[in-house]
Amino acid sequence: MTLHTHHGRCHCGNIDYDFVTSHDVAELTPRRCGCSYCRKLPARHLADPAGELHIRYQDETRVGRYRFGQKTADFVFCATCGVPPFVLCETEGRLYGVLNGNTLDDAARLAEPQGLHDFDGEGSGDRLERRKKNWIGKVTINSSQ
């Protein structure tokens, strides 16, 4: 199996990451979330449950987190440029993530999502189970500080 490392970052580079997966970017199917926050971005979310997400913060004091609704996930954004590269969720002592595909260096190769995914009827327990199954299951964070 060939592994692909896809690099991404916020606009100013304070937050950058590598997404390691067996898939080429063009093979990944992004989804567009229908929640009120994501509709305002709009983000094209990507995940591979067998993949890895390696995050680096240049200055962690310039990293913000936004949590709303059921408060089960953090939208991580750069406080300098405002770009949210990913969403993180911790459950049962493990960190899961999903990428904002628009922050990948090769985002132009991504397909456009079809329709909106609506999770409004989902309870917190169902939401966490879905994330454990569908989100990136190996997430590491390293800060330069």
NORGIQUI-V275624 format. One record per residue. SS is DSSP state (H for helix, E for strand, - for the rest). PSI is psi as a letter, one per 30 degrees, with the letter a starting at -180 (999 if undefined). NEAR is the number of other C-alpha atoms within 12 Angstrom. Layout:
ss=SS psi=PSI near=NEAR
ss=SS psi=PSI near=NEAR
This chain:
ss=- psi=k near=7
ss=- psi=k near=9
ss=- psi=k near=16
ss=E psi=k near=21
ss=E psi=j near=22
ss=E psi=k near=33
ss=E psi=k near=30
ss=E psi=l near=33
ss=E psi=l near=36
ss=- psi=l near=34
ss=- psi=e near=21
ss=- psi=f near=23
ss=- psi=g near=29
ss=- psi=e near=32
ss=E psi=k near=39
ss=E psi=l near=38
ss=E psi=l near=35
ss=E psi=k near=31
ss=E psi=j near=43
ss=E psi=k near=31
ss=E psi=l near=28
ss=- psi=g near=21
ss=- psi=k near=24
ss=- psi=l near=23
ss=H psi=e near=30
ss=H psi=f near=20
ss=H psi=f near=17
ss=- psi=k near=26
ss=- psi=j near=22
ss=- psi=l near=30
ss=E psi=l near=29
ss=E psi=j near=31
ss=E psi=k near=28
ss=- psi=g near=23
ss=- psi=l near=21
ss=H psi=e near=18
ss=H psi=e near=18
ss=H psi=e near=25
ss=H psi=f near=18
ss=H psi=f near=12
ss=H psi=d near=23
ss=- psi=k near=25
ss=- psi=l near=34
ss=- psi=j near=37
ss=E psi=k near=40
ss=E psi=k near=42
ss=- psi=l near=38
ss=- psi=j near=33
ss=- psi=f near=27
ss=- psi=f near=22
ss=- psi=a near=31
ss=E psi=k near=33
ss=E psi=j near=38
ss=E psi=j near=32
ss=E psi=k near=37
ss=E psi=k near=28
ss=E psi=k near=29
ss=- psi=e near=23
ss=- psi=j near=20
ss=H psi=f near=23
ss=H psi=f near=17
ss=H psi=g near=23
ss=E psi=k near=31
ss=E psi=l near=25
ss=E psi=k near=24
ss=E psi=k near=25
ss=- psi=k near=17
ss=- psi=a near=14
ss=- psi=b near=19
ss=- psi=f near=20
ss=- psi=h near=19
ss=- psi=f near=27
ss=- psi=l near=26
ss=E psi=k near=27
ss=E psi=j near=32
ss=E psi=k near=32
ss=E psi=l near=35
ss=E psi=k near=31
ss=- psi=f near=25
ss=- psi=e near=20
ss=- psi=f near=18
ss=- psi=f near=24
ss=- psi=k near=35
ss=- psi=j near=41
ss=- psi=f near=49
ss=E psi=l near=45
ss=E psi=k near=38
ss=E psi=k near=37
ss=E psi=k near=36
ss=E psi=k near=25
ss=E psi=k near=22
ss=- psi=h near=13
ss=- psi=g near=11
ss=E psi=k near=18
ss=E psi=k near=29
ss=E psi=l near=38
ss=E psi=l near=44
ss=E psi=k near=46
ss=E psi=l near=51
ss=E psi=j near=38
ss=H psi=f near=42
ss=H psi=f near=34
ss=H psi=f near=38
ss=E psi=k near=34
ss=- psi=e near=24
ss=- psi=h near=19
ss=H psi=f near=27
ss=H psi=f near=14
ss=H psi=f near=19
ss=- psi=k near=27
ss=- psi=l near=22
ss=- psi=k near=23
ss=- psi=l near=21
ss=- psi=j near=14
ss=- psi=l near=13
ss=E psi=k near=21
ss=E psi=k near=20
ss=- psi=j near=16
ss=- psi=g near=21
ss=- psi=e near=16
ss=- psi=f near=14
ss=- psi=k near=18
ss=- psi=l near=15
ss=H psi=e near=19
ss=H psi=e near=16
ss=H psi=e near=16
ss=H psi=e near=25
ss=H psi=e near=27
ss=H psi=e near=19
ss=H psi=e near=22
ss=H psi=e near=31
ss=H psi=e near=28
ss=H psi=e near=19
ss=H psi=f near=23
ss=- psi=l near=34
ss=E psi=k near=34
ss=- psi=f near=32
ss=E psi=j near=30
ss=E psi=k near=33
ss=E psi=k near=23
ss=E psi=k near=23
ss=E psi=k near=18
ss=E psi=k near=19
ss=- psi=f near=14
ss=- psi=999 near=12
